[in-house]
Structure formats: C-alpha cells, structure tokens
Amino acid sequence: MSEFRHVMPFLVPLVAIIMGIGVGMLALWLDHQKKIHIFELHHKERLMAIERGMEVPPLPAEFFQGRSRSESSLVSNLRWGLIWLLLGLAIAAAMMINGDSSKAAWGLIPIAIGLAQLIFYSIGRRQQPGVDAPDTGANTNAASRG
C-alpha cells in the first residue's frame, strides 16, 4: 500500500470527475431511451388506428418539442428562485446563530441568485399574454347575477 500512497490524492478528483461525467451521460441516454419508447408506442397506436379505418389527427408540434419552453422556463425560474433565496436565508441565519456574523454575508450570494431568478420569472410572466389574469370563475358568477 505504501507504493500507492503518492497516487491516492489524485484518485478522489479523478473518480469524482469520471463519475460526474458518467452520471450525466447516463441521464442523457436514459432520457433518449424514454423518448424512443414513447415515439414507438405512439407510432403503434397510429398504425392500429389506420388499420381500423379511424381518422388519425396530425401530430401536435409539442410532441416533438416536449414541454412548452416558455412555461417550463417560467416555472423553473420560480422554483429555482425560491430555492436559492431560501438557501441563502438559511445560510445567513445559521451563521448568525453560530455567532459568526462576519461570515453571514456569504448568504447574500445565493439570496442574490434567488432574487435574480424571481425577477426573471416576473418579467417573463408580464411578457406572456393571459398569464397575469388567471380565470378564477369569480368574474363569471358576478356577471351572470347582474
């Protein structure tokens, strides 16, 4: 074991890098396999409908694009904004509780990231038509009574 002692400090970062890249590649491959499976199932369903003489509607554009980019980015900005904001507040609070108020300022970094994500969310929500005023049904009930 003493002959490998000089190699050990290099193994931890090497294994971490290889595993990090490997996990990312595995996630991409699994996502690709899932999409292939969904396309195969949809294709079989369409073929069976054609064989039975049923009318087959055209494929929607979202089928090839996945989720709507604007909706998913808005939800993602909101989610990550809240996560970063609360993480920063927790870090700052933990540092203050431990009596190390000089290091509590490090919590401002995730707080700033979270606030930036929340600003992106609010700007994106304002730019999309119809997102600001969700239909709650309260207006239709009041209008039908009057």
Secondary structure, 3 states (H helix, E strand, C coil): CHHHCCCHHHHHHHHHHHHHHHHHHHHHHHHHHHHHHHHHHHHHHHHHHHHCCCCCCCCCCHHHHCCCHHHHHHHHHHHHHHHHHHHHHHHHHHHHHCCCCCCHHHHHHHHHHHHHHHHHHHHHHHHCCCCCCCCCCHHHHHHHHC
